[in-house]
């Protein structure tokens, strides 16, 4: 009986450590490069807003189509700013949707708000 108690405690400890390790791993993606941070600044061509989602809207126009970017696994959503800005400069609305724990698989219905 005592052995079963120690085995159960050992399994529980391994699960707690594995879960903590996963959470630390998932919450520490590589940060964006400096050019990505620069692309997050609004200018005369593109208006950038960050309110949960990162939105790139062409200045002076109301686009009738756009693109939603889902970040890759463990990728900081801001890393996609240069490509999002380039697309917005062509007249499209672009939205980068941050994901829980930086893993899109954890939020397959995030756009159904």
N, C-alpha and C positions, 0 to 999 in steps of 0.2 A: 504494500500500500504506500509506503514511504517512497519507494522508487517511482511509482506512478506520479506522485506529487512533484518530485524533482524533475521528471521528464516533462510534465505539463508546464511547470514554471519555466523550464528551459525553452520549450517551444514558444511560450508566450513572450519571453524575453527576445528571442530571435525575431518574432513577428513585429514587436515594437521597434527594435533596432532597424529592421528592413524598411518599415513604414517611414520612420524618421529619415533614414538615408534617402529614400525615394523622394520625399517632400523637399529635402535640401537640394537634391539633384535637379528636380523639376523647377525649382524656384531660382536657380542660378544659371540662366542662359548667358551666353556670351553677349556682352553689351554691343550697342551699335557703333559703327566706325564714325569718326568725326564728320565725314561727308554726309552721313545719314542724319546726324544732329543738325547740320547746316540746312538740310533739305526740309526740316520741320519748321523753318521760319517763313512766315507769310511775306509776300512781296507784291509787286504790281501785277504779276501774272497769276499767282495762285494764293488763295486764302487757306491757311491751315488752322484747324481747330482740334483741340484734344479735350474731349469730354467723355471719357470712357472709350469711345471709338476715336480713331485718328482720321479726320476727314480732310481731304484735299479737294477744293472746289476752284474751278477757274474763275478768276476775278472778272467781274463785269458781265457775266453770262449765266443763264440758267440752263445747265446741261439737261438734255432729255434722255441720256443714257449714262451708265457708269459701270464701275467694276468694284467688286468686293474682294479684298485680299485676305485670305486666311494665312496667318503665319505658319511656318513649318514647325516641327517639333523642337522645342527648346530654343526657339529663335525669338529674340526680343522683337516685338512688333515694329519698333522704331527703325529696325534695320531695313525695312522695306520702303522707307521714306524716299530715297532717290528715285526708285522706279515709279512709285505712286505720284511723285511730283512731275516726272516726265510725262506720264499718261495724262495727268490733269492739265498740263500745259498744252496738250492737244485738244482740250475742250471737253474732257470727260470728268465726271464726278468719281472720285476714288475714296473708298473707305477701307481702312485697315482695322480689323476686329481682333482686339487682344483676346487671348484664350485663357481659361483657368489653368493654372500650373504650366502655362506655356505649351499646352498640348491640345490641339484642335479636337482630338478624338474624345475629349471630355465634355465637349459642348457642341454636339452635332446639330442642335436646334437653336443655337444662340440668336439667329436672325428672326426667329418667330416671336418677336416682342409685340 
